[in-house]
Amino acid sequence: MGNISSYLNPVLSLGGLGLLFGLLLGYASKKFAIEVDPKIPMVRDALPGANCGGCGYPGCDACAKAIVEGKASPNACPVGGAEVAKKVGEILGVSVEAGEKNVAFVKCKGTCDKSKEKFIYNGIMDCRQATQTPGEGSKGCSYGCLGLGSCVKVCAFDAIEIEDGIAVVNEDKCTACGMCVAACPKDLIDLVPASKKVRVQCNSEDKGKDVRSYCEVGCIACNICQKTCRFGAIKVTNNIAQVDYSKCTQCMECVNKCPTKVISGLIAKK
């Protein structure tokens, strides 16, 4: 009997302590519970769950909380687009206007056959690492795409790839999450309106003479595009042509007049 008691008493003691702690934890969970707005999980479920950070928040959970608390707009998710924004608006009881779809655009046209290299790079295949070398990379243009794929690695939607030495965006897949923009050490990827096809495929601020020495298709700041545009939609600033999309009518005159063909367009007149 004594032997049984020696085993039974510890078991009962532990069981009693477990029950006591369970009751205390149950009480504490109710006493100190933080109320969560029921709309937060509803908005979270409406979001695509990409957790890409394109909204500016560290994941969809944080984005949903910010939207419900009024710290972010109902269309804060760039991945979800108009469809998700509409669902979020219905949950919040507000109307949401569909914004202009944006896409990533690489401001470089300097493919392997069009631009020169200063040396052969044999280091780590990463653009940020390559910029630590003399001249900030092997490319003759210090502003140009290095083509080592740092942007490709961070894209969760398989919307960007390296073709002939430069990054190229598949606009059908692009969600404008902005991850490639942040990853590019040359700051040559922008988010632009998808409907606006007149774009300057160059990022160089060098003078025209220098640009010609290393790239056949770079902007030489000749000002022809600026003089040609009747709407004041394109201006040369810091030796590079820049498009004002709020004024651009996509008449394609600048596309046709550009001597280096660095300005691209959907349809160019012959």
ABEGO torsion letter per residue (X at the ends): XAAAAAAAAAAAAAAAAAAAAAAAAAAAAAAABBBBBAAAAAAAAABAGAGAGAAGBBEAAAAAAAAAAGABBAAABAAAEAAAAAAAAAAAGBBBBBBBBBBBBBBBABBAAABBBABBBABBBBAAAAAABBGGEABABAABBAGAGAAAAABAAGABBBBGGBBBBBAAABAGAGAAAAABAAGABBBBBAABABBBBBABABBAAAAAAABAABBAGAGAAAAABAAGABBBBGGBBBBBAAABAGAGAAAAABAAGABBBABBBX
